[in-house]
């Protein structure tokens, strides 16, 4: 105990000296309430940690990668004494995997880290959707976060081509066919992405977008997202009280836990756990490099994008669904998510008070998961309208019934709680219980300041 007290006093002195000399309290992020020290409140920080690891691992890979489609005419990936015309981009990736010390581990963690970042972004998105964090005053924060998620998907799309395998080239071409059919933006994106129409032009544009343009856009949006977070603070837990304050005042902030060093160390702990888990997965299941683009032996390879675009790929397999229609539906979903704060105007944030929007969220999640699994099992197989109805209709019907039942059950119990509380209040004041003949029912809101 004596040593512990001495250690804490010494640590406080050292930290006090650092804060005094650096002015840290003025530039560090704002304090946060104690109830926020749960992983579910820091899903956004997990995405930032994943992004930082992608930047570091990507910079290390740039030391060896060559963004060129020119043939190497070396024994890259071939038996000794046999020359190959494999592209330099593929051959440099092969060199990273087989010749750079721990290169396969580094490349595997970068690839799996991209998957993890996209997955964590989806978790962060759905967590905010279900808990209603997009409501006032955080509308712009939600819109910036939605653009961040789109930019993250763009990072995954542009990075998929860089190893220049036959599978990635085929999938990229399919994605480009869909991208150039975007309304208004498509005709502009086509020449910008395709460049001069050659493989080298396409690879160069994808490389520039992946390592420069999109990271800069991601950093700018991330700065705006964090600045808005600092302005409004963390969102209080979801509640059924429409009068709940949606941000903390300066007096409450002073009672909260400071960012440095407590929150910083808390986030660092989870960052180290994430990196350790990523390294473990990459060591157990290292990524294998498919054959290079242009290899005649890859003629029968089925075109299939990465999992986060597999749902769109499968959607086009539906009979009657053209690429234009698929892009149109995707655009509607993007606009719905982007302007959701202005569509859901209710002041209640708890999921049980928003049955329509919870139904839509569940439907999007179910559709995304089903289409992803479906596309992975039967890529490129046409689907009849009857099969689509048999798969999707029961899913949406069960979703609607479950949401309606939970909402009805909640409304029933909520009214009972209000009646019980109002009756108890009336008894204490010596008046008639609520609901007695001739007594008007007051408008009482559920008063839970931070529940």
N, C-alpha and C positions, 0 to 999 in steps of 0.2 A: 504494500500500500504506500509506504514512504517513497519507494522508487517511482511508483506511478504518479504520485503527486509532483515529485521533482521533475519527472519527464514532461508532464503537462504544463507546468510553469515554464520550463525551459522552451518548450515548443511555442507557447504563447508569446514569450519574449522575442524569440527569433521571428515569428510571423508578424508581430507588431512592428519590428524593425523593417521588415520587407515592405509592409503596407505603407509605412511612413515615408520610406525613401522612393517608392514607386508611384505613390498616389493611387494604388490599386482600387480602393473603394469607389473612385470616381469613374474608372473605365471598365471595371469588371461588370459582368451581367448582374441583373437585379436579383435580390434575394427571393427565395421561394418558400411557401408554407411547408410545414413538416409533413402534412398528409400527402404531399406529392412524392415522397421518397418510396415510390413503388415503380417497378419496371413499366407498368402500363402508362404512366405519365411521361415517360421519356422515350417513347417510340421515335419521336423526331430526332432526338439526340443519337439514337442508334443508326438512323439513316445517315446523319452527318459523319459518325465514326466510320461507317462503311464507305462513304465517299472519300474520306481522307486516306483510307487504306488503298482505295482504287488509284488515287493520285500518286501515292508513293510507289506502289507496285508497278503502275504504268510507266512512271519515269525510269525505273530500273529496266523495264523491258525495252524502252526506247534506245538504250545503249547498244542493243544488238539488232533491233528490227530494221528491215529495209523495205520501205513502201514502194516496191517496184514489181512490175509484171514481166520484166525482161528475163529471158531464159538464162539459167546459170551454167548449163552444160558441165555440171560437176557430178560427183558420185553421191550427191545429197539424197539420202533415203534409198539408195540403190546398193546392191552388192559391190564389194571392192572390185575396182577395175571396170565398172560399168558406168557410163555417163548418162545423165538425165537432163532433160530440158525443162526441169521444174522452175516455176517463177521464183524470183529472188525473195518475194514476200513470204512464200511458203517455205523456201529453203532456209531463210533466216529464222523462221519459227521452228523449223526442224532442228536447227543448230541450237536454239535456246533449250529445246526439250532434251536433246541427246548429248550436247557438248558443254554447255554452261553449267558450272557447279550449282546444284540445286535449282537449275533452270526450270525443270518440269514442275517442281513444287511452286516456284514463283508464278509461272504461267497458269497453273491450275488454281492457285488462290486468287489470281486476278479474274479468271473466268468465273469461278464459284462466287467470288466477292461481288461480281456484277449481278449474278442471280440473287444473291442475298440482299443486295441493295434494292433491287426492284421488288423483291418480296417484302422487305421491311417498309418500303414506301407504300405498298398496298395495305399492309397492316396499319400503318400510321393513318392512311386515308380512311379506312373503314372505322378505325377507332374514333376519329374525329367526326365521321358521319353519324355513327350510332349515338354518340354522346352530345351531338348538337353543338360542337364547338365553333361552327361556322356562323352562329347567330351573333347579333350585335353585341359588342362593337368589333367583332373579328371577321367581318365580311371580306375585307381586302386581304387579310392574312390567309384566308381559305383560298381565295382566287390565286394568290401568288403560290401557295402550296400546290394547287392543281397544275399550274404551269411547271412547277418543279418536277412533278411526277411525269408529265409529258416529256420534259427535257431528259429525264432519267431513262425513259423508254427510248428516246432518240439516241442516247449514248449506247444503249445496248444494241440497237439496230445498226449503227455505224461501225461499232467494234466487231460485229459478227463477221464482216467481210475481211478484216485485216489479215487473218492467217491465209487467206486466198485459197481455200479448199473448194472442191467442186460443189460440195453441199452448201457451203456458205454463199458461193456465187449464185447458184440457182435460187436459193431462198431470197437473196438480196434483189434479184431481178423480179421475183414475184412481188416483193414489197414495193419496189419502184413502180410496178404496174398499178398498184393500188394508190401509191402516193401521188402520182401524176393525175389521178382522177379526182383529187380533192377539188371541191368547188372553189373557183377563183385562185386558190393558192397552187393548184396542180400545174397549170401552165407556167407558172414562175419557178416552181421547184424542179421541173423536168430539166431544163437547160442548166440550172444551177448544180444539180447533182450529177447528171450524166456527162457534163463537160463536153468533150469533143466526140463522145460516143464510143470511144475505145475503152478497153479494159483498164489501161493505165490511167486514163482520165477519171474513170469511176473510182478506182482505188485511191487516187490522189485526193479526190474530193471527200471521200469517206474518211481518209486518214486525217485530213485537215479539220473536218467537222468533229472527229472523235477526240483529237488531242488538243485542239485550240478553240474552235468556235463554240461547241457545246459546253466544254468545261468553263469557259468565260461566262456564257449565259447562265450556267448552273451556279457559278460563284456569285454573280450579280443577284440572281433571284434568291439565293440562300441568304445573302446579306439583307435584302429587303424583308425576307421572311423573319429573320432574327430581329431586325429592327422593329418590325410590327409586334413581335412577341415581347420585346422589351417595353414597348409602349403600353400594351394592355396587360402583360403578365400572363401567368398560367390561368387557364379557364377553371373556375370552380367546378366541383362535381355536378353531374346532371341532376336536375330537380324538376318537380312538378309545380314549383312556385313561380308564377309569372312575374313576381315582384323582386325576385332575387337579384342582387347586384352582380354584375358580370365581370367586375375587376376589383382589385384590392386598392385601398388608398395608401398614402405615404406612411401614415401611422402604423397600419398593419404591416407594411413592408419592413419597417424597422424591427418588428417582432419576429420576422421570418428568418430562416436559415440563410446566411450569406453564401454567395456563389463561391468565393475563395475563402478557405480551401475546401469547404465541406462538399458543395455540389460538384466542384471540379474533380475531386477525388472519387466521388460516387460515379460520375460518368466515366472516369478513367478506369475504374474497376470493371465496368461493363465492356469498355473498349478492349481491354486486355483479354477478357473472357471471349469476346467475339473473335479476336485474332487467333487465340489458342484453338477455338473450335474450328475456325476456317483452316488453319494449318493441319489439324488432325484429320479433317475430312479430305483435304487435298492429298495428304500422305497415304491415306487408306485407299482412296479412289482417284488416282491421278488421271488427268485428262489425256486421251490418246489423240494424236493429230491425224485426221482423215487424209485421204489422198488429195493431191494438188489439183487446181483448176486446169482443165485441159487434158487430164489423164484419160486415155481412151477406155481404160478398164472401168471407169466410173460412169459409163453411159447409162447403166441401169439403176443408178442411185436415185431413190425417191426424194423429191424436193420436200424439205420440211424445215420451217424456221425454228428458232428457239422457242421455249415453252410460253414466254410471255406474249408472243404473237400467234401462237398456234390456234387460238380461238378464232381469230380473224381469217386465218388460212382455211380452217374448216368451214367457216360460215359461207365462203364462196363455193364450197362443194354442194350446198343446198341447190336443188334444181329450181331454177327461176331466179336465183340470186346472182346478179351480175356484179362485177367489181365496182361499178358505179353505185349500185344499191348498197353494197357492203360498206363502202366508204361513206355514203350518206348516213347510214345508221350509226356508224362510228362517230361521225361529226355531231349528230344529235346527242349521243351519249356524252361527248366531251362538253358540248354547250350546256347540257343539263347539269353536269357536275360543276362547271365553272360558275354558273349563275344560280346555283342551289340556294345561297343565302337570301336571294331576292325572290325565290319561289316559295320557300318555307318561312312564312312570316309569323308563325306562332312564337310566343315568348317563352313557352315551356320547352325545356331541353331534354327531358327524360324520354327514352325510346318509347315508353308505354303511352306517351301523349301524342305520338306522331305516327299513327298506324300506316297511313298512306306512304309516307316517305321511307318507313322501315320496310314496307312491302317492296318498294322499288329497289331499295338497297339489297335486300335478300334476293330479289329476282336477278339483278345484275351479277351478284356473286355466284348464284347457282348457274346462271347461263355461262359465265366465264369458266367455272370449274368443269362443267359438263362438256363444253366445247373443247377445252384444253385436253381433257382425257380422251374424248372422242377423236380429236385430230391426231393424238399420239398413237392411238390404236389402229385407226383406219385412215392414214393420210392419203389424200387424193382420190378417195372413193366417193362417188356421187351419192347423195342422200335424197330420197323421194319426199315430197310434202307429207305423205301419210306417216312415214317414219319420224319426221320432225315433230308432227303433232303428237304421236305416241310417246315420244321422249320428253317433250317440253311441257305439254298441257298438264299432265299429272303433277309435275314439279311446281308449276306456278299455282295450281289449284290448292295443293297442300299448303304452300306458303301462305296463300290468302286466308285459308281457314285457320291456320295456326295463329297468324297475326291478329285476325278478328277475334278469336277466342281469348287470347291473352289481353287484348284491349278491353273487351267486354268484362272480363273477370276483374281487371284492374279498376275500371270505372265503378263497378259494383262495390268493391272493397273500399275505394277512395271515398265514395259517398257515405258509406257506413262510418268510416273514421271521422269525417267531417260532422255527421249527425251526432256521433258519440261525444266529440269534443265540444260542440256547440251546446249540447244538453248539459254537460258537466259544468260549463261556464255559466249557463243560465241558473243552475241549481245553486252555485256558490253566491250568485248575486241576488238570489231570492226572487227570481222571476220565473215565468212559465218555461218549461223545457221547450227546446226547439221542436217545432212540428205540432205543438198544441193548437187547437182550433183558435183562429183569430190572431195568431202570432206570426208576423212576417219573418221570412228567412233572411238573415243578413248575408251579404256577399263576403264570404270569408275565403281568403287564399291560404294555401298550405304554407305556413311560415317556418321554413327551414333555411336559415341564412346560407349555409355552405354544404348542404346535403346533396 
